[in-house]
Amino acid sequence: MRRLLAAIALVVLWGAHLPAVHAQYPNKPIRLIVPFPPGGAAELGARIFAQPLGQALGQTVVIETKPGADGAIAADATMKAAPDGYTLLYATNTAFCWVPAVRKDPPYDPVNDFTAVSMIGQFGFFVFAHPSVPATNMKELIAHIRANPGKLNYGSGNSTSMVATAQLVQAEKLEVVHVPYKGDGPLMVDVLGGRVQFAIATPGTAAPQVREGKLRVLATLLPSRNALLPEAPTMAESGVKGLTVTPWGGIFGPKGMPRDVADRLSRELIALLKRPEVGEAFGKLAFEPRGSTPEELAAYTREQVALWRRAVAEAGVKPE
């Protein structure tokens, strides 16, 4: 009996200490993997929330960019990391919706191979054109492309710009040359240089160039005009229909991450994304911040994977 009681006491004592292990989280710096190079909307946005998240957690959140393979390199690195909350992924629709839709044998399942933590929000996209293009709105751009079939280049720095432009090209029956880039940062360098005539992209590095007259903004994919570039009409106002994809970003960890760690991160992100200074900083990127619970992000991811599969198929993009 004494041995039995001693064993029970040991189990109770061991169980009582289990929450304390996770309660100590974090006790070292956290790695935040971003699947795009510096200068793009994802990396610029990560800078906005990484520092206040680290302050709230009492540890530094270190941003590590791992561009390439449409975000699959970053996702793979996260998936293979220890599920202890010290490796997080700022996933976007490129890695978690585009890759599963365009690969016959996707390298991961965005729903089952990761732990959902919190939504970060939705990206604002705009149509930018080099000043050499004689167009100040979408109607004039489409007319110019039709008058010069196959002579204009368009760039894409991510899946949203690729699918949205493919939908535009298909709907308007246009002939243009696609030039892919590993992020909006390098893409905008070539748009500014005139090597690419137009692109659907995020405004992080492009908005200042518009104000200086080095670029033109013709429209926005957002459902309403945005204060960052208020002169840009919506696609509906421009008479363009059929662009259905939604660009988004959220925080995920490896599969099997402790629930209390995910909940802690989610609570901190929900709170800091509501801060006025954070909203103001995101506003400069035309990004709409919105936190969520792990359950909400998991459900949203499932919905978006299905939506992107349909959009990719309708745009005529064939799985490889």
JOZI-V454635 format. One record per residue. N is the residue number from 1. PSI is psi as a letter, one per 40 degrees, with the letter a starting at -180 (* if undefined). Layout:
BEGIN
N_PSI, N_PSI
END
This chain:
BEGIN
1_d, 2_d, 3_d, 4_d, 5_d, 6_d, 7_d, 8_d, 9_d, 10_d, 11_d, 12_d, 13_d, 14_d, 15_d, 16_d, 17_e, 18_d, 19_d, 20_d, 21_d, 22_d, 23_d, 24_e, 25_h, 26_i, 27_e, 28_i, 29_i, 30_h, 31_h, 32_h, 33_h, 34_h, 35_e, 36_i, 37_i, 38_i, 39_e, 40_i, 41_d, 42_d, 43_d, 44_d, 45_d, 46_d, 47_d, 48_d, 49_e, 50_d, 51_d, 52_d, 53_d, 54_d, 55_d, 56_d, 57_e, 58_e, 59_i, 60_h, 61_h, 62_h, 63_h, 64_h, 65_h, 66_g, 67_i, 68_i, 69_f, 70_f, 71_e, 72_d, 73_d, 74_d, 75_d, 76_d, 77_d, 78_d, 79_d, 80_e, 81_i, 82_h, 83_f, 84_e, 85_e, 86_e, 87_h, 88_i, 89_h, 90_g, 91_i, 92_i, 93_d, 94_d, 95_d, 96_e, 97_d, 98_d, 99_d, 100_d, 101_d, 102_e, 103_h, 104_d, 105_g, 106_i, 107_e, 108_i, 109_h, 110_d, 111_d, 112_e, 113_e, 114_i, 115_h, 116_h, 117_c, 118_i, 119_i, 120_d, 121_a, 122_h, 123_i, 124_h, 125_i, 126_i, 127_h, 128_i, 129_i, 130_i, 131_e, 132_e, 133_h, 134_g, 135_h, 136_e, 137_i, 138_d, 139_d, 140_d, 141_d, 142_d, 143_d, 144_d, 145_d, 146_d, 147_e, 148_g, 149_h, 150_e, 151_e, 152_i, 153_i, 154_i, 155_i, 156_h, 157_e, 158_i, 159_d, 160_d, 161_d, 162_d, 163_d, 164_d, 165_d, 166_d, 167_d, 168_d, 169_d, 170_d, 171_d, 172_e, 173_f, 174_i, 175_h, 176_i, 177_h, 178_h, 179_h, 180_i, 181_i, 182_f, 183_i, 184_d, 185_c, 186_d, 187_d, 188_d, 189_d, 190_d, 191_d, 192_d, 193_e, 194_e, 195_d, 196_h, 197_d, 198_i, 199_i, 200_h, 201_i, 202_i, 203_e, 204_d, 205_e, 206_d, 207_d, 208_d, 209_d, 210_d, 211_d, 212_e, 213_e, 214_e, 215_i, 216_i, 217_h, 218_d, 219_i, 220_i, 221_e, 222_i, 223_e, 224_i, 225_i, 226_i, 227_d, 228_d, 229_g, 230_e, 231_e, 232_h, 233_i, 234_i, 235_d, 236_d, 237_d, 238_e, 239_e, 240_h, 241_i, 242_e, 243_h, 244_e, 245_i, 246_h, 247_h, 248_i, 249_i, 250_i, 251_h, 252_i, 253_i, 254_i, 255_h, 256_e, 257_h, 258_h, 259_d, 260_d, 261_d, 262_d, 263_d, 264_d, 265_d, 266_d, 267_d, 268_d, 269_d, 270_d, 271_d, 272_d, 273_e, 274_e, 275_h, 276_d, 277_d, 278_d, 279_d, 280_d, 281_d, 282_d, 283_d, 284_e, 285_e, 286_f, 287_h, 288_h, 289_i, 290_h, 291_i, 292_i, 293_i, 294_d, 295_d, 296_d, 297_d, 298_d, 299_d, 300_d, 301_d, 302_d, 303_d, 304_d, 305_d, 306_d, 307_d, 308_d, 309_d, 310_d, 311_d, 312_d, 313_d, 314_d, 315_e, 316_e, 317_h, 318_h, 319_i, 320_*
END
